[in-house]
Amino acid sequence: MKLQVESPADTIIIIKRPGGNWCNDYLDGKNPGIVGEWLQGTYQIWVGFYEKGKYIPYKLKITEVK
């Protein structure tokens, strides 16, 4: 599966997952993402920005990778 952030700003993603944590800054341009094998369980997803105190719109895109 692939999880990717789409945003006009420079973002970072942190995912707390079963078996450890993932962190990514650049997958596609300034948009972070994670591609890999996802274990069954609960995931916590945090999206951060480099501009303190400012709201930046973003979308989480989840797709199946074959």
C-alpha positions as CSV (number, residue, x, y, z in Angstrom):
1,M,0.0,0.0,0.0
2,K,1.1,3.6,-0.5
3,L,0.1,6.5,1.7
4,Q,1.1,10.0,0.4
5,V,0.5,13.6,1.5
6,E,-0.6,16.1,-1.2
7,S,0.0,19.7,-0.2
8,P,1.3,22.9,-1.7
9,A,3.7,23.3,1.2
10,D,6.8,21.4,2.4
11,T,5.4,18.7,4.7
12,I,6.6,15.7,6.7
13,I,4.8,12.6,7.8
14,I,5.3,10.3,10.8
15,I,3.4,7.1,11.2
16,K,3.2,5.1,14.5
17,R,2.5,1.5,13.5
18,P,2.6,-2.0,14.7
19,G,6.3,-3.0,14.7
20,G,7.8,0.5,14.8
21,N,7.5,4.0,13.3
22,W,7.9,5.4,9.8
23,C,9.0,8.9,9.0
24,N,9.4,10.5,5.5
25,D,10.1,14.0,4.2
26,Y,10.3,13.6,0.4
27,L,8.7,11.0,-1.8
28,D,7.4,13.2,-4.6
29,G,8.8,16.7,-4.7
30,K,8.0,18.3,-1.3
31,N,5.3,15.7,-0.6
32,P,6.1,12.8,1.8
33,G,4.8,9.3,1.6
34,I,5.4,5.7,2.6
35,V,5.3,2.7,0.3
36,G,5.5,-0.8,1.8
37,E,3.9,-3.7,3.5
38,W,1.3,-2.6,6.0
39,L,0.7,-5.0,9.0
40,Q,-2.7,-5.4,10.4
41,G,-3.3,-3.1,13.4
42,T,-3.8,0.5,14.5
43,Y,-1.9,3.3,12.8
44,Q,-1.5,6.9,14.1
45,I,-0.6,9.4,11.3
46,W,0.9,12.8,12.0
47,V,1.4,15.4,9.2
48,G,3.7,18.4,10.0
49,F,4.7,21.6,8.4
50,Y,7.9,23.7,8.5
51,E,6.0,26.9,9.1
52,K,5.1,27.2,12.8
53,G,1.6,28.4,13.7
54,K,0.3,28.4,10.1
55,Y,-2.5,26.1,8.8
56,I,-1.7,24.5,5.4
57,P,-4.3,22.4,3.6
58,Y,-3.4,18.8,2.7
59,K,-4.9,15.5,1.6
60,L,-3.9,12.0,2.5
61,K,-4.0,9.7,-0.5
62,I,-4.0,5.9,0.1
63,T,-3.6,3.6,-2.9
64,E,-2.8,-0.1,-3.5
65,V,0.5,-0.9,-5.0
66,K,0.7,-4.0,-7.2
